[in-house]
């Protein structure tokens, strides 16, 4: 019990340290880091599933372990590259859409500024701001053109400041595909195992990659 309380106190002290004004100021002043988790999961799951599908097909056809390895690694390179290129294109499209939305908002601010101010007003009114506080929020946001645009992108389009980079996303997807996708092939690199043992070990390893 005492150990738990002490751990809780240490955790609170660490949180208090992280929430000192200067720490918060420094943290919020940094550019948001792009999240690569979705890119990793995309590559990892697809890599493991497609490689095990090849292993299962080869086992059913009675192919030798050498054939399984050749087919498996060929799949890793070819499909991994395909997945990386596909993700690169998808992220590029997302960035293009975000840029187009930003251009639209700039144009709307230039042409119908009062209408755009009303959008900001209603957005924050729905968040619970009222009266003078709401007026001050609207005035503060619309006084800064970039802040105005960023707010509209986030609230109206759901576009985050943390934009993924196409090349980085493609590399993460490819490496995840290769790394996790190679897991079902590991038993076939162990020569003493029987063919059935290799297959069932491959199935077990593939299943383990899906555990949280």
QUIGIVEN-V460475 format. One record per pair of residues at least 24 apart in sequence whose ideal C-beta (glycine too) atoms are under 10 Angstrom apart, sorted by the first residue. I is the first residue (numbers start at 1). J is the second residue. Records with the same first field share a line. If there is no record, write none. Layout:
BEGIN
I = J ; J
END
This chain:
BEGIN
31 = 161 ; 162 ; 163
32 = 160 ; 161 ; 162 ; 163
33 = 162
34 = 91 ; 160 ; 162 ; 163 ; 164 ; 165 ; 168 ; 169 ; 172
35 = 160 ; 162 ; 164 ; 169
36 = 164 ; 165 ; 168 ; 169 ; 171 ; 172 ; 173 ; 176
37 = 172
38 = 87 ; 164 ; 169 ; 172 ; 173
39 = 83 ; 84 ; 87 ; 90 ; 91 ; 164 ; 168 ; 169 ; 170 ; 171 ; 172 ; 173 ; 174 ; 175 ; 176
40 = 169 ; 172 ; 173 ; 175 ; 176 ; 177 ; 179 ; 180
41 = 172 ; 173 ; 176 ; 180
42 = 83 ; 86 ; 87 ; 90 ; 169 ; 172 ; 173 ; 176 ; 177
43 = 79 ; 80 ; 83 ; 84 ; 87 ; 169 ; 170 ; 171 ; 172 ; 173 ; 174 ; 175 ; 176 ; 177 ; 178 ; 179 ; 180 ; 181
44 = 172 ; 173 ; 175 ; 176 ; 177 ; 178 ; 179 ; 180 ; 181 ; 183 ; 209 ; 210
45 = 176 ; 177 ; 180 ; 181 ; 209 ; 210
46 = 79 ; 80 ; 82 ; 83 ; 86 ; 173 ; 176 ; 177 ; 180 ; 181
47 = 75 ; 76 ; 79 ; 80 ; 83 ; 173 ; 174 ; 175 ; 176 ; 177 ; 178 ; 179 ; 180 ; 181 ; 182 ; 183 ; 184 ; 209
48 = 176 ; 177 ; 179 ; 180 ; 181 ; 182 ; 183 ; 184 ; 205 ; 206 ; 207 ; 208 ; 209 ; 210
49 = 180 ; 181 ; 184 ; 206 ; 209 ; 210
50 = 75 ; 76 ; 78 ; 79 ; 80 ; 83 ; 177 ; 181 ; 184
51 = 75 ; 76 ; 79 ; 80 ; 177 ; 178 ; 180 ; 181 ; 182 ; 183 ; 184 ; 185 ; 202 ; 206
52 = 181 ; 183 ; 184 ; 185 ; 199 ; 202 ; 203 ; 205 ; 206 ; 207 ; 209
53 = 184 ; 206
54 = 79 ; 181 ; 184 ; 185
55 = 184 ; 185 ; 187 ; 188 ; 198 ; 199 ; 202 ; 203 ; 206
56 = 184 ; 199 ; 202 ; 203 ; 206
58 = 188 ; 195 ; 199
59 = 188 ; 195 ; 196 ; 198 ; 199 ; 200 ; 202 ; 203
60 = 199
62 = 195
63 = 195
64 = 188 ; 195
65 = 185 ; 187 ; 188 ; 189 ; 190 ; 191 ; 193 ; 195 ; 198 ; 199
66 = 188
67 = 188
68 = 184 ; 185 ; 187 ; 188 ; 195 ; 198 ; 199 ; 202
69 = 185 ; 188 ; 189
71 = 185
72 = 181 ; 182 ; 184 ; 185 ; 188 ; 202
73 = 178 ; 181 ; 182 ; 185
75 = 177 ; 181 ; 185
76 = 174 ; 177 ; 178 ; 179 ; 181 ; 182 ; 185
77 = 174 ; 177 ; 178 ; 181
79 = 174 ; 177 ; 178 ; 181
80 = 173 ; 174 ; 175 ; 176 ; 177 ; 178 ; 179 ; 181 ; 182
81 = 170 ; 174 ; 177 ; 178
82 = 174 ; 177
83 = 170 ; 173 ; 174 ; 176 ; 177 ; 178 ; 181
84 = 167 ; 169 ; 170 ; 171 ; 172 ; 173 ; 174 ; 175 ; 176 ; 177 ; 178
85 = 170 ; 173 ; 174
86 = 170 ; 173
87 = 164 ; 166 ; 169 ; 170 ; 171 ; 172 ; 173 ; 174 ; 177
88 = 165 ; 166 ; 167 ; 168 ; 169 ; 170 ; 171 ; 173 ; 174
89 = 166 ; 170
90 = 164 ; 166 ; 169 ; 170 ; 173
91 = 163 ; 164 ; 165 ; 166 ; 167 ; 168 ; 169 ; 170 ; 173
92 = 164 ; 165 ; 166 ; 167 ; 169 ; 170
93 = 166
94 = 159 ; 163 ; 164 ; 166 ; 169
95 = 159 ; 163 ; 164 ; 165 ; 166
97 = 157 ; 159
98 = 153 ; 157 ; 159 ; 160 ; 161 ; 163
99 = 159 ; 163
100 = 157
101 = 149 ; 152 ; 153 ; 156 ; 157 ; 158 ; 159
102 = 146 ; 149 ; 150 ; 152 ; 153 ; 157 ; 159
103 = 149
104 = 149 ; 152 ; 153 ; 156 ; 157
105 = 145 ; 148 ; 149 ; 150 ; 151 ; 152 ; 153 ; 156 ; 157
106 = 145 ; 146 ; 148 ; 149 ; 152
108 = 149 ; 152
109 = 142 ; 145 ; 148 ; 149 ; 152
110 = 145
113 = 142 ; 148
114 = 142
116 = 142 ; 148 ; 149 ; 152 ; 156
117 = 141 ; 142 ; 148
119 = 148 ; 151 ; 152 ; 155 ; 156
120 = 148 ; 151 ; 152 ; 155 ; 156
122 = 155
123 = 151 ; 152 ; 154 ; 155 ; 156
124 = 151 ; 155
126 = 155
127 = 155
180 = 206 ; 209
181 = 206 ; 209
183 = 208 ; 209
184 = 209
END
